Amino acid sequence: MAEPATRSFMWPFPEASVTDDYGPRPGVGKGFHDGTDFGQPVGAPIPCIGDGVVTGASIHSDAGPYAIDVDHGGGFHSQYWHCDSKRVAAGQRVKKGQIIGTVGERGYSFGPHLHLEIIGPSSPTGRYSWPWREFYKAFNRPGPEQNENLTEIKMVILRNKDNGKIMLINQVTGRMWHMPNTDYAKLWEMRGWAKRLADVPNNEFEHFVNTCSKLGAVDAGYEKKIDEIVAAVK
């Protein structure tokens, strides 16, 4: 799934129902909890957190026989463990909020609950899994509005083939922001805040930037918003 079907995600259950959060858990299993647990009764319907495609991926044996994996694009998956039943099949497209299964206590579980796990690149903790709260904030943080017509989008991502630098560029003013890695660039794409352009050699990179900067436009309010977002995400 190359592109995400949606750029926003939802909590599967109220935040107040979280019984165990992501993070260190001494004395239990490997000593670290890679998901977020929501205490719910057996049979409670589980909504999918975002648009995607159900996969046939093998999930850890602790997850139980009806665990579900959904591909949201960009290398991000959500997994739903300990389900009592499964209402979707591999290859099926699902929408945000669609019921995909029911809560249970199958697999390695101490009681009925949903264990929600986010798998994806560039986790803030350096692990392969993402903390649910950080993932939710990352993809639902308000960002700069773009024109839906891609030819008029202000913000573009350009990678310099010769030195590997990845830059976020305002086509209106030519101002640039450094993007630390490709995963960070993917987040901007998935949020719909910028359009990714092809990788180019240094001479083309410089020509593009110079052409933009010669427009002489002022975009102070918009660029202040970018400054705030870049600072927050870092």
Buried (B, 14 or more C-beta within 10 A) or exposed (E): BEEBBBBBBBBBBEEEBBEBEBEEBEEEEEEBBBBBBBBBEBEBBBBBBBBBBBBEBEBEEBBBEBBBBBBBBBBBBBBBBBBBBBBBEEEBEBEBEBEBBBBBBBBBBEEBBBBBBBBBBBBEEEEEBBBBBBBBEBBEEEBBEBEEEEEEBBBBBBBBEEEEBBBBBBBBBBBBBEBEEBBBBBBBBBBBBBBBBEBBEEEBBEEBBEEBBEEEBEBEEBBEBBEEBBEEBE
